[in-house]
Amino acid sequence: MADAMKIRAQLQGDMADVKVLMFHPMETGLRKDASGAVVPAHFIQNVTVTHAGKTVLSAQWGTSISKNPFMHFRFKGGKPGEKVTITRTGLIGQDCALANG
């Protein structure tokens, strides 16, 4: 899943500014395909962002989040070259983790 997310992190003073684009279908389980069969639910339920071993963001998502969600957040304490790790889990377990310095 090398292309599961795109992440950009920049420092602005003492704040790390992080932008993430997650590639995911985010199916609710309510839509039907062309043949009338229900498309199974497949959406991100939890997103966790860690930096230097500490959780800086934790989110619980549901079916109302759009396909290929974009997330933008800031946190204090980042330094150049340090890693930000983003982990997302869905209905079928861990979906993807991505780190960026």
N, C-alpha and C positions, 0 to 999 in steps of 0.2 A: 504494500500500500504506500508506495513512495509518493504518490500524488494525492494523498488523502487530505492534506492541508497545505496551505501556503501561510507562512508567518513572517512578519516584519516587526523587528523590535528596534527602537531608537531611544537614546537617552536625551532628555530635555531637562537640563539642570540635574536635580537629584531624583527625577521621576523617569521611570521606564514607560515608554508609550508603545503598546503592543497591538498589532492588528492581525487578525486571523481570518482566513477564508477556508471553511471546511467543505470539502466536496462530499455530499451525502444526499441520497434520494429523499429522506425524511417522509416515508410513507405512513399515513395514519392508520391504515387497515380498514378504511371506510370506502376507498375508491375502488371502482371496478375497471377491469381491462376491456379491450374491444370485444372479447367473447362473453363478457358478463360475469366472469369469475372475479372474486374479491382479491385485490392485491394485498398480500400479507403486510401487517404492520412491521415497520423497520425504521426506527427513529432513534436519535441520540437522547439518552435519558440523563446522563451526568457528564459534566465537563469539570475537570480539575486542572488548575494551573499551579505549578510549583516553581520556586526560585530559591536557590541555596538551601534546599531541604525543607522549606516552609511553604505551606499552601497560601497563595496570594489571591486566589479566586476559586470558588466552588459554586457551581450552578446546577440546578435541576431543570431539565427541559421536558417538554411534552409534545403532543401532536400539533400544537399551534405554531411551531417554529418552521420557517420556510425551508425549501430545498436549498442546499448549498449555503448554509448560514454564515453570516459575517459577524465577527465579534471584535470590539475595540474596547480596551481598558488600559488603565494606568496604575502603577504602584511605585512606592518609594523604595529606594535601596539598591537599585540595579547599578552595576558597574560594567564598563566595556569588557566584552569577551565572556561574561557570565552567561550561563544557560538558563533559558526559560523552557520548562517542559509542560506540554499540554496533552492531557489524556482524556479521551472521551469513551464512554461506554454506552451501549444500547441494549436492545432486547436480547441480542445474541452474545453478550459479553463484551470484552474489551475490543474495541473497534480499531483504535489507532493511538499511537503516542508519537509526538514530534517535539524535538528540542531544537532551539535556535540560540545562537550566541549573540 
